[in-house]
Amino acid sequence: MRYSYRLFVVFILALAFFSLKLYSYEGNNLFAPNSEKQGFQFINKAEKLRLEGEFEKSLKLYEKSLYQAKKTPDKTSECKILLKIGLLYWNLGQMDKSREVYSYALTLAQKSSFIKLQTEADTALRIHSLYVEAKKYRSQGQHQKSAECFQEAIDLARKAGSQDHELKCLRQLSIIHWEVGDLKKFYTLNEKALRIAQTLNHKKEQARCLNNIGLYYWKLDNYSKALSYYEKALKIAQYLKNKEEESA
């Protein structure tokens, strides 16, 4: 009984934190670097921040680099930066902006005959379309069609070596198994997603997966284990909330 009550309190707090908008983006205005050299110096720092899971900070630096790249005749760098920005928007959950940037990158790659970059942009857009379609089918209760779309997106992401895309699709696929009562599959998919989220330093996705695994154990009446996962999720949510407040 003690575990049940404590678990309920932690779960309610976790839901409250997850309902907050943990990320925000202040428009699309680009800050112009003082020089071309300075602009391209942002790229290394931007990539380092991305790998550390600092997606918003990375985005701002990549956009500074994009501003400078647009001034050069070589469109390769511009296209590569656009692909990074599209991925960052994906990780930040800003799906429409992600699609918009990937579409622009695809157009640029096609015009410049960058076959490899064209394939990368095209794959990202295909994953995005499957993701949106899968969520639509799931909301309509068409679980089989939804699962097929998510799985196709996961397969494409794995083939492209994009764990960022695979992660979100795995977690979303798990929700279908929760809804149909396949708890073991729900757990397995969230375990896989959690490992990827930890590799990518994707804190928000880590918290979501931990929360889902907590739900799994709660459903099995294993309150002590459920509580452990909820507390981990809550700790990350609090960390993200504090970061948002510091940057406000």
C-alpha atoms as a printed R data frame, in Angstrom:
    type eleno elety resid chain resno      x      y       z
1   ATOM     1    CA   MET     A     1  0.000  0.000   0.000
2   ATOM     2    CA   ARG     A     2  2.883  2.331   0.866
3   ATOM     3    CA   TYR     A     3  4.466  1.699  -2.552
4   ATOM     4    CA   SER     A     4  1.137  2.234  -4.330
5   ATOM     5    CA   TYR     A     5  0.561  5.628  -2.767
6   ATOM     6    CA   ARG     A     6  4.132  6.819  -3.325
7   ATOM     7    CA   LEU     A     7  4.043  5.535  -6.894
8   ATOM     8    CA   PHE     A     8  0.812  7.407  -7.568
9   ATOM     9    CA   VAL     A     9  2.291 10.683  -6.288
10  ATOM    10    CA   VAL     A    10  5.449 10.317  -8.405
11  ATOM    11    CA   PHE     A    11  3.404  9.368 -11.465
12  ATOM    12    CA   ILE     A    12  1.176 12.459 -11.127
13  ATOM    13    CA   LEU     A    13  4.246 14.690 -10.757
14  ATOM    14    CA   ALA     A    14  5.833 13.091 -13.818
15  ATOM    15    CA   LEU     A    15  2.712 13.703 -15.888
16  ATOM    16    CA   ALA     A    16  2.710 17.325 -14.775
17  ATOM    17    CA   PHE     A    17  6.298 17.802 -15.905
18  ATOM    18    CA   PHE     A    18  5.764 16.003 -19.224
19  ATOM    19    CA   SER     A    19  2.797 18.266 -19.969
20  ATOM    20    CA   LEU     A    20  5.121 21.261 -19.927
21  ATOM    21    CA   LYS     A    21  6.652 22.479 -23.149
22  ATOM    22    CA   LEU     A    22 10.254 21.551 -22.447
23  ATOM    23    CA   TYR     A    23 11.588 23.067 -25.613
24  ATOM    24    CA   SER     A    24 10.904 26.332 -27.328
25  ATOM    25    CA   TYR     A    25 12.310 28.017 -30.373
26  ATOM    26    CA   GLU     A    26 12.401 31.747 -30.927
27  ATOM    27    CA   GLY     A    27 11.721 32.129 -34.615
28  ATOM    28    CA   ASN     A    28 13.863 31.605 -37.690
29  ATOM    29    CA   ASN     A    29 15.962 34.773 -37.729
30  ATOM    30    CA   LEU     A    30 19.617 34.050 -38.440
31  ATOM    31    CA   PHE     A    31 22.408 35.906 -36.719
32  ATOM    32    CA   ALA     A    32 25.013 36.990 -39.235
33  ATOM    33    CA   PRO     A    33 28.582 36.032 -38.220
34  ATOM    34    CA   ASN     A    34 31.263 38.701 -38.578
35  ATOM    35    CA   SER     A    35 33.246 36.720 -41.108
36  ATOM    36    CA   GLU     A    36 33.106 33.622 -43.274
37  ATOM    37    CA   LYS     A    37 35.775 31.971 -41.142
38  ATOM    38    CA   GLN     A    38 33.796 32.634 -37.994
39  ATOM    39    CA   GLY     A    39 30.654 31.227 -39.608
40  ATOM    40    CA   PHE     A    40 32.200 27.884 -40.438
41  ATOM    41    CA   GLN     A    41 33.872 27.649 -37.042
42  ATOM    42    CA   PHE     A    42 30.367 27.317 -35.625
43  ATOM    43    CA   ILE     A    43 29.927 23.941 -37.329
44  ATOM    44    CA   ASN     A    44 32.317 21.960 -35.112
45  ATOM    45    CA   LYS     A    45 30.853 23.435 -31.960
46  ATOM    46    CA   ALA     A    46 27.307 22.878 -33.232
47  ATOM    47    CA   GLU     A    47 28.012 19.202 -33.911
48  ATOM    48    CA   LYS     A    48 29.632 18.765 -30.500
49  ATOM    49    CA   LEU     A    49 26.541 20.225 -28.852
50  ATOM    50    CA   ARG     A    50 24.278 17.967 -30.913
51  ATOM    51    CA   LEU     A    51 26.175 14.876 -29.789
52  ATOM    52    CA   GLU     A    52 25.876 16.070 -26.191
53  ATOM    53    CA   GLY     A    53 22.102 16.313 -26.564
54  ATOM    54    CA   GLU     A    54 22.061 20.110 -26.501
55  ATOM    55    CA   PHE     A    55 19.743 20.316 -29.479
56  ATOM    56    CA   GLU     A    56 18.517 23.893 -29.138
57  ATOM    57    CA   LYS     A    57 22.028 25.297 -28.709
58  ATOM    58    CA   SER     A    58 23.264 23.201 -31.609
59  ATOM    59    CA   LEU     A    59 20.402 24.428 -33.799
60  ATOM    60    CA   LYS     A    60 21.258 28.073 -33.196
61  ATOM    61    CA   LEU     A    61 24.893 27.532 -34.168
62  ATOM    62    CA   TYR     A    62 23.998 25.501 -37.247
63  ATOM    63    CA   GLU     A    63 21.704 28.312 -38.350
64  ATOM    64    CA   LYS     A    64 24.541 30.808 -37.951
65  ATOM    65    CA   SER     A    65 26.659 28.545 -40.141
66  ATOM    66    CA   LEU     A    66 23.837 28.271 -42.670
67  ATOM    67    CA   TYR     A    67 23.686 32.037 -43.001
68  ATOM    68    CA   GLN     A    68 27.344 32.100 -44.011
69  ATOM    69    CA   ALA     A    69 27.153 28.993 -46.200
70  ATOM    70    CA   LYS     A    70 24.450 30.641 -48.317
71  ATOM    71    CA   LYS     A    71 26.982 33.314 -49.313
72  ATOM    72    CA   THR     A    72 29.373 30.843 -50.903
73  ATOM    73    CA   PRO     A    73 29.131 29.318 -54.392
74  ATOM    74    CA   ASP     A    74 29.743 25.827 -52.968
75  ATOM    75    CA   LYS     A    75 26.312 24.456 -52.103
76  ATOM    76    CA   THR     A    76 27.614 21.229 -50.547
77  ATOM    77    CA   SER     A    77 28.096 22.769 -47.103
78  ATOM    78    CA   GLU     A    78 24.719 24.484 -47.252
79  ATOM    79    CA   CYS     A    79 22.988 21.214 -48.055
80  ATOM    80    CA   LYS     A    80 24.814 19.307 -45.296
81  ATOM    81    CA   ILE     A    81 23.939 21.979 -42.742
82  ATOM    82    CA   LEU     A    82 20.288 21.883 -43.799
83  ATOM    83    CA   LEU     A    83 20.237 18.134 -43.196
84  ATOM    84    CA   LYS     A    84 21.608 18.668 -39.690
85  ATOM    85    CA   ILE     A    85 18.998 21.344 -39.006
86  ATOM    86    CA   GLY     A    86 16.223 19.055 -40.237
87  ATOM    87    CA   LEU     A    87 17.433 16.350 -37.866
88  ATOM    88    CA   LEU     A    88 17.605 18.776 -34.945
89  ATOM    89    CA   TYR     A    89 14.032 19.893 -35.540
90  ATOM    90    CA   TRP     A    90 13.053 16.209 -35.572
91  ATOM    91    CA   ASN     A    91 14.749 15.687 -32.196
92  ATOM    92    CA   LEU     A    92 13.068 18.789 -30.822
93  ATOM    93    CA   GLY     A    93  9.678 17.457 -31.894
94  ATOM    94    CA   GLN     A    94  9.077 20.295 -34.367
95  ATOM    95    CA   MET     A    95  7.948 17.994 -37.131
96  ATOM    96    CA   ASP     A    96  6.580 20.526 -39.617
97  ATOM    97    CA   LYS     A    97  9.800 22.538 -39.518
98  ATOM    98    CA   SER     A    98 11.821 19.350 -39.889
99  ATOM    99    CA   ARG     A    99  9.884 18.402 -43.020
100 ATOM   100    CA   GLU     A   100 10.208 21.921 -44.424
101 ATOM   101    CA   VAL     A   101 13.995 21.995 -43.983
102 ATOM   102    CA   TYR     A   102 14.455 18.471 -45.361
103 ATOM   103    CA   SER     A   103 12.347 19.425 -48.401
104 ATOM   104    CA   TYR     A   104 14.535 22.456 -49.040
105 ATOM   105    CA   ALA     A   105 17.658 20.310 -48.662
106 ATOM   106    CA   LEU     A   106 16.251 17.805 -51.156
107 ATOM   107    CA   THR     A   107 15.514 20.531 -53.714
108 ATOM   108    CA   LEU     A   108 19.020 21.946 -53.316
109 ATOM   109    CA   ALA     A   109 20.612 18.492 -53.602
110 ATOM   110    CA   GLN     A   110 18.620 17.736 -56.757
111 ATOM   111    CA   LYS     A   111 19.565 21.035 -58.401
112 ATOM   112    CA   SER     A   112 23.230 20.518 -57.568
113 ATOM   113    CA   SER     A   113 23.237 16.786 -58.410
114 ATOM   114    CA   PHE     A   114 24.398 15.778 -54.924
115 ATOM   115    CA   ILE     A   115 23.271 12.161 -55.181
116 ATOM   116    CA   LYS     A   116 24.309 11.060 -51.689
117 ATOM   117    CA   LEU     A   117 22.778 14.105 -49.992
118 ATOM   118    CA   GLN     A   118 19.670 13.769 -52.137
119 ATOM   119    CA   THR     A   119 19.238 10.186 -50.917
120 ATOM   120    CA   GLU     A   120 19.684 11.270 -47.304
121 ATOM   121    CA   ALA     A   121 17.076 14.020 -47.592
122 ATOM   122    CA   ASP     A   122 14.662 11.781 -49.504
123 ATOM   123    CA   THR     A   123 14.970  9.027 -46.880
124 ATOM   124    CA   ALA     A   124 14.353 11.487 -44.035
125 ATOM   125    CA   LEU     A   125 11.225 12.782 -45.774
126 ATOM   126    CA   ARG     A   126  9.970  9.249 -46.379
127 ATOM   127    CA   ILE     A   127 10.474  8.411 -42.687
128 ATOM   128    CA   HIS     A   128  8.633 11.583 -41.743
129 ATOM   129    CA   SER     A   129  5.683 10.707 -44.009
130 ATOM   130    CA   LEU     A   130  5.479  7.170 -42.619
131 ATOM   131    CA   TYR     A   131  5.646  8.513 -39.079
132 ATOM   132    CA   VAL     A   132  2.764 10.922 -39.643
133 ATOM   133    CA   GLU     A   133  0.742  8.276 -41.471
134 ATOM   134    CA   ALA     A   134  1.348  5.729 -38.695
135 ATOM   135    CA   LYS     A   135  0.146  8.140 -36.008
136 ATOM   136    CA   LYS     A   136 -2.973  8.879 -38.061
137 ATOM   137    CA   TYR     A   137 -3.790  5.162 -38.420
138 ATOM   138    CA   ARG     A   138 -3.213  4.615 -34.692
139 ATOM   139    CA   SER     A   139 -5.569  7.450 -33.770
140 ATOM   140    CA   GLN     A   140 -8.195  5.759 -35.952
141 ATOM   141    CA   GLY     A   141 -7.702  2.440 -34.190
142 ATOM   142    CA   GLN     A   142 -6.125  0.822 -37.270
143 ATOM   143    CA   HIS     A   143 -3.316 -0.774 -35.277
144 ATOM   144    CA   GLN     A   144 -2.051 -3.163 -37.935
145 ATOM   145    CA   LYS     A   145 -1.635 -0.460 -40.588
146 ATOM   146    CA   SER     A   146 -0.051  1.849 -38.026
147 ATOM   147    CA   ALA     A   147  2.438 -0.808 -36.929
148 ATOM   148    CA   GLU     A   148  3.377 -1.532 -40.542
149 ATOM   149    CA   CYS     A   149  4.103  2.144 -41.221
150 ATOM   150    CA   PHE     A   150  6.173  2.529 -38.068
151 ATOM   151    CA   GLN     A   151  8.110 -0.642 -38.855
152 ATOM   152    CA   GLU     A   152  8.846  0.520 -42.398
153 ATOM   153    CA   ALA     A   153 10.103  3.829 -40.993
154 ATOM   154    CA   ILE     A   154 12.288  1.959 -38.488
155 ATOM   155    CA   ASP     A   155 13.736 -0.243 -41.239
156 ATOM   156    CA   LEU     A   156 14.541  2.825 -43.360
157 ATOM   157    CA   ALA     A   157 16.151  4.561 -40.392
158 ATOM   158    CA   ARG     A   158 18.308  1.522 -39.618
159 ATOM   159    CA   LYS     A   159 19.371  1.183 -43.244
160 ATOM   160    CA   ALA     A   160 20.323  4.876 -43.284
161 ATOM   161    CA   GLY     A   161 22.101  4.574 -39.927
162 ATOM   162    CA   SER     A   162 19.861  7.225 -38.371
163 ATOM   163    CA   GLN     A   163 19.304  6.298 -34.736
164 ATOM   164    CA   ASP     A   164 17.622  9.669 -34.170
165 ATOM   165    CA   HIS     A   165 14.785  8.668 -36.500
166 ATOM   166    CA   GLU     A   166 14.685  5.073 -35.273
167 ATOM   167    CA   LEU     A   167 14.354  6.160 -31.635
168 ATOM   168    CA   LYS     A   168 11.147  8.154 -31.969
169 ATOM   169    CA   CYS     A   169  9.533  5.527 -34.219
170 ATOM   170    CA   LEU     A   170 10.348  2.697 -31.784
171 ATOM   171    CA   ARG     A   171  8.734  4.509 -28.876
172 ATOM   172    CA   GLN     A   172  5.670  5.443 -30.921
173 ATOM   173    CA   LEU     A   173  5.349  1.834 -32.139
174 ATOM   174    CA   SER     A   174  5.372  0.676 -28.521
175 ATOM   175    CA   ILE     A   175  2.186  2.656 -27.844
176 ATOM   176    CA   ILE     A   176  0.286  0.428 -30.270
177 ATOM   177    CA   HIS     A   177  1.313 -2.647 -28.268
178 ATOM   178    CA   TRP     A   178  0.214 -0.939 -25.062
179 ATOM   179    CA   GLU     A   179 -3.187 -0.217 -26.582
180 ATOM   180    CA   VAL     A   180 -3.696 -3.822 -27.742
181 ATOM   181    CA   GLY     A   181 -2.445 -5.243 -24.436
182 ATOM   182    CA   ASP     A   182  0.866 -6.705 -25.623
183 ATOM   183    CA   LEU     A   183  2.819 -5.561 -22.564
184 ATOM   184    CA   LYS     A   184  5.938 -7.609 -23.272
185 ATOM   185    CA   LYS     A   185  6.402 -6.034 -26.692
186 ATOM   186    CA   PHE     A   186  5.659 -2.605 -25.203
187 ATOM   187    CA   TYR     A   187  8.452 -3.167 -22.693
188 ATOM   188    CA   THR     A   188 10.935 -4.530 -25.261
189 ATOM   189    CA   LEU     A   189 10.475 -1.608 -27.656
190 ATOM   190    CA   ASN     A   190 10.913  0.949 -24.884
191 ATOM   191    CA   GLU     A   191 14.054 -0.814 -23.655
192 ATOM   192    CA   LYS     A   192 15.502 -0.591 -27.182
193 ATOM   193    CA   ALA     A   193 14.457  3.040 -27.501
194 ATOM   194    CA   LEU     A   194 15.935  3.870 -24.088
195 ATOM   195    CA   ARG     A   195 19.329  2.445 -25.039
196 ATOM   196    CA   ILE     A   196 19.366  4.557 -28.202
197 ATOM   197    CA   ALA     A   197 18.216  7.656 -26.297
198 ATOM   198    CA   GLN     A   198 21.085  7.180 -23.858
199 ATOM   199    CA   THR     A   199 23.562  6.794 -26.725
200 ATOM   200    CA   LEU     A   200 22.269 10.014 -28.308
201 ATOM   201    CA   ASN     A   201 22.079 11.884 -24.976
202 ATOM   202    CA   HIS     A   202 18.447 12.576 -25.827
203 ATOM   203    CA   LYS     A   203 17.166 13.430 -22.351
204 ATOM   204    CA   LYS     A   204 13.526 14.017 -23.226
205 ATOM   205    CA   GLU     A   205 13.239 10.664 -25.000
206 ATOM   206    CA   GLN     A   206 15.042  8.969 -22.101
207 ATOM   207    CA   ALA     A   207 12.426 10.336 -19.721
208 ATOM   208    CA   ARG     A   208  9.570  9.184 -21.936
209 ATOM   209    CA   CYS     A   209 10.976  5.663 -22.238
210 ATOM   210    CA   LEU     A   210 11.651  5.436 -18.497
211 ATOM   211    CA   ASN     A   211  8.097  6.581 -17.841
212 ATOM   212    CA   ASN     A   212  6.759  3.912 -20.204
213 ATOM   213    CA   ILE     A   213  8.815  1.175 -18.561
214 ATOM   214    CA   GLY     A   214  7.464  2.382 -15.224
215 ATOM   215    CA   LEU     A   215  3.955  1.965 -16.627
216 ATOM   216    CA   TYR     A   216  4.827 -1.603 -17.633
217 ATOM   217    CA   TYR     A   217  5.889 -2.538 -14.114
218 ATOM   218    CA   TRP     A   218  2.918 -0.723 -12.586
219 ATOM   219    CA   LYS     A   219  0.619 -2.765 -14.806
220 ATOM   220    CA   LEU     A   220  2.311 -5.900 -13.430
221 ATOM   221    CA   ASP     A   221  1.769 -4.639  -9.846
222 ATOM   222    CA   ASN     A   222  5.524 -4.465  -9.342
223 ATOM   223    CA   TYR     A   223  5.256 -1.127  -7.557
224 ATOM   224    CA   SER     A   224  8.808 -0.906  -6.242
225 ATOM   225    CA   LYS     A   225 10.306 -1.301  -9.729
226 ATOM   226    CA   ALA     A   226  7.729  1.009 -11.274
227 ATOM   227    CA   LEU     A   227  8.539  3.645  -8.690
228 ATOM   228    CA   SER     A   228 12.244  3.373  -9.467
229 ATOM   229    CA   TYR     A   229 11.639  4.107 -13.173
230 ATOM   230    CA   TYR     A   230  9.175  6.926 -12.472
231 ATOM   231    CA   GLU     A   231 11.673  8.597 -10.163
232 ATOM   232    CA   LYS     A   232 14.375  8.412 -12.863
233 ATOM   233    CA   ALA     A   233 11.974  9.903 -15.409
234 ATOM   234    CA   LEU     A   234 10.943 12.622 -12.994
235 ATOM   235    CA   LYS     A   235 14.567 13.512 -12.257
236 ATOM   236    CA   ILE     A   236 15.254 14.052 -15.964
237 ATOM   237    CA   ALA     A   237 12.037 16.053 -16.398
238 ATOM   238    CA   GLN     A   238 13.052 18.311 -13.525
239 ATOM   239    CA   TYR     A   239 16.514 18.736 -15.041
240 ATOM   240    CA   LEU     A   240 15.021 19.786 -18.383
241 ATOM   241    CA   LYS     A   241 12.566 22.152 -16.701
242 ATOM   242    CA   ASN     A   242 15.399 23.805 -14.743
243 ATOM   243    CA   LYS     A   243 17.416 24.236 -17.945
244 ATOM   244    CA   GLU     A   244 14.462 25.866 -19.668
245 ATOM   245    CA   GLU     A   245 13.977 28.280 -16.774
246 ATOM   246    CA   GLU     A   246 17.695 29.176 -16.732
247 ATOM   247    CA   SER     A   247 17.658 30.039 -20.439
248 ATOM   248    CA   ALA     A   248 14.401 32.041 -20.247
